[in-house]
Amino acid sequence: MSVTDTLEPVTTVKAYLRPIDSEGLAAFAAKGKANPASRGTNKVHTVMEGQYRSLSTVGNHAPVVVDEPLHLFGEDTAPAPGEIVLSGLGGCLAVGITAVATWKGVKLSKLEVFLEGDIGNPAAWGAGGALEKLPAEMGFQAIRVKVVVEGDAPREVLDEIVQHANFYSPVANSMRNPIPMTIGLADA
């Protein structure tokens, strides 16, 4: 008897990410197909604590804390506003990738999104900095996203899923495309 006759065959166990409700996703997609002009409304209430630290409350969730780093006169107790924006983009892309994978019947075992954004503030928030700056020159000037995704599909299919999710991402499209925005004082 040889050594190979006594060895048990090797079994690879793969853990998949917790799945979403595929039937619920299909019903949600059908609603969108039936009414393509439908819209929802996100609501956030932000309260400034002092210095640059603020708390933003969404529904019944714990507040999202936003601060600025020490070199921008904050306390560095929480992510900066731009980092929160990138977090929202990363979350939206991850949701989209999960939804598209579910729609295509692909089970994911790993999904990580790495984001970098080049942002400057030479206008010092409009408080006497580079006042000749135009709106298009302020804010993010470049964003780079790298996705690590693994699942029960070949790399080409996983890339198609990522690209499809990016194309349909509400947050990515909000960042890519100009959107109307109004701001004013609340009624007293």
C-alpha positions in Angstrom: 0.0 0.0 0.0 1.4 3.4 -0.9 1.1 6.6 1.1 -1.4 8.1 -1.4 -3.7 5.1 -0.8 -4.0 6.0 2.9 -4.5 9.8 2.5 -8.0 11.2 2.6 -8.9 13.5 -0.3 -8.6 17.2 0.4 -11.8 19.1 0.6 -11.8 22.9 0.3 -14.5 24.6 2.3 -15.4 28.1 1.1 -17.4 30.5 3.2 -19.7 32.9 1.4 -20.8 36.3 2.6 -24.2 36.5 4.2 -26.7 36.6 1.2 -29.4 39.2 0.7 -33.0 38.3 0.0 -33.0 37.5 -3.7 -36.8 37.5 -3.9 -37.0 40.8 -2.2 -34.4 42.2 -4.6 -36.4 40.9 -7.6 -39.6 42.6 -6.2 -37.7 45.8 -5.6 -36.4 45.7 -9.2 -39.9 45.0 -10.6 -41.2 48.1 -8.7 -38.4 50.2 -10.3 -39.2 48.7 -13.8 -42.9 49.5 -13.4 -42.2 53.1 -12.2 -38.8 54.3 -13.5 -39.4 57.8 -12.2 -39.9 56.8 -8.6 -37.7 58.5 -6.0 -37.0 58.2 -2.3 -35.7 60.8 0.0 -32.8 60.5 2.4 -32.9 62.7 5.5 -30.0 63.7 7.8 -30.0 66.1 10.7 -26.6 67.6 11.6 -25.8 69.4 14.8 -22.4 71.1 15.4 -20.9 70.3 18.8 -18.1 72.8 18.6 -14.8 73.4 16.9 -15.3 71.2 13.7 -17.0 68.2 15.4 -20.6 67.5 14.3 -23.1 64.8 14.8 -25.3 63.7 12.0 -28.4 61.6 12.8 -30.2 59.4 10.4 -33.5 57.9 11.6 -33.0 55.9 14.9 -29.3 55.1 14.2 -26.4 56.2 16.3 -25.1 59.6 15.1 -22.3 59.7 12.5 -19.5 61.8 14.0 -17.6 64.1 11.7 -14.5 66.1 12.6 -11.4 67.6 11.0 -7.8 66.5 11.5 -5.6 68.6 13.8 -3.8 70.3 10.9 -7.2 71.7 9.8 -8.0 72.9 13.3 -10.2 70.0 14.3 -9.8 67.6 17.2 -9.3 64.5 14.9 -11.9 62.5 16.9 -13.7 61.2 13.8 -13.3 61.0 10.0 -13.3 64.2 8.0 -16.3 65.1 5.8 -14.5 64.0 2.6 -13.7 60.7 4.2 -17.4 60.3 5.1 -18.3 61.0 1.5 -15.8 58.3 0.3 -17.3 55.9 3.0 -20.7 56.5 1.5 -19.4 55.8 -2.0 -17.6 52.6 -0.8 -20.8 51.5 0.9 -23.0 52.2 -2.1 -20.6 50.3 -4.4 -20.5 47.4 -2.1 -24.3 47.3 -1.9 -24.5 47.5 -5.7 -21.9 44.7 -6.2 -23.8 42.5 -3.8 -27.1 43.2 -5.5 -25.7 42.6 -9.0 -24.0 39.4 -7.9 -27.2 38.2 -6.4 -29.2 39.0 -9.5 -26.6 37.1 -11.6 -26.7 34.1 -9.2 -23.0 34.6 -8.1 -22.2 33.9 -4.5 -19.5 36.2 -3.1 -16.9 35.0 -0.6 -15.0 38.3 -0.2 -15.8 41.9 -1.0 -13.5 44.9 -0.1 -13.5 48.4 -1.5 -10.5 50.6 -1.2 -11.0 54.3 -2.0 -8.7 57.3 -2.3 -9.7 60.8 -3.2 -7.6 63.8 -4.0 -9.2 66.9 -2.3 -7.8 70.3 -1.5 -9.1 73.2 0.5 -7.0 76.2 -0.6 -10.1 78.4 -0.3 -10.2 77.6 3.5 -13.9 76.8 3.2 -14.4 80.3 1.8 -13.0 81.9 4.9 -10.5 84.2 3.3 -8.4 81.6 1.4 -7.9 81.4 -2.3 -11.0 83.4 -3.2 -10.4 83.2 -6.9 -11.3 79.4 -6.9 -14.3 78.3 -9.0 -16.7 75.6 -7.7 -15.3 73.0 -10.2 -11.8 73.5 -8.7 -12.9 72.7 -5.2 -13.9 69.3 -3.8 -12.6 66.0 -5.0 -10.5 66.3 -8.1 -9.9 62.6 -8.6 -11.2 59.5 -6.9 -9.6 56.0 -7.3 -11.4 52.9 -6.4 -10.0 49.3 -6.2 -12.3 46.4 -5.5 -11.2 43.0 -4.2 -14.0 40.5 -4.9 -14.0 36.8 -4.8 -16.8 34.4 -5.5 -18.0 31.4 -7.4 -17.5 33.0 -10.8 -14.5 33.7 -13.0 -12.6 37.0 -12.8 -14.2 38.3 -16.0 -17.7 37.9 -14.6 -16.7 39.4 -11.3 -15.3 42.4 -13.2 -18.5 42.7 -15.2 -20.5 42.7 -11.9 -18.2 45.5 -10.5 -18.5 47.6 -13.6 -22.3 47.2 -13.8 -22.7 48.2 -10.1 -20.5 51.2 -10.7 -22.6 52.3 -13.7 -25.8 52.1 -11.6 -24.5 53.3 -8.3 -26.7 56.2 -7.0 -23.8 57.7 -4.9 -21.2 57.3 -7.7 -23.5 58.9 -10.2 -24.3 61.8 -7.7 -20.5 62.4 -7.6 -20.0 62.1 -11.3 -22.9 64.2 -12.4 -23.9 67.8 -11.5 -27.0 67.8 -9.4 -29.3 70.7 -8.4 -28.7 71.8 -4.8 -30.4 74.5 -2.8 -29.3 75.9 0.5 -30.9 78.6 2.6 -31.9 79.5 6.1 -34.6 77.4 7.8 -37.8 79.2 8.7 -37.5 80.8 12.1 
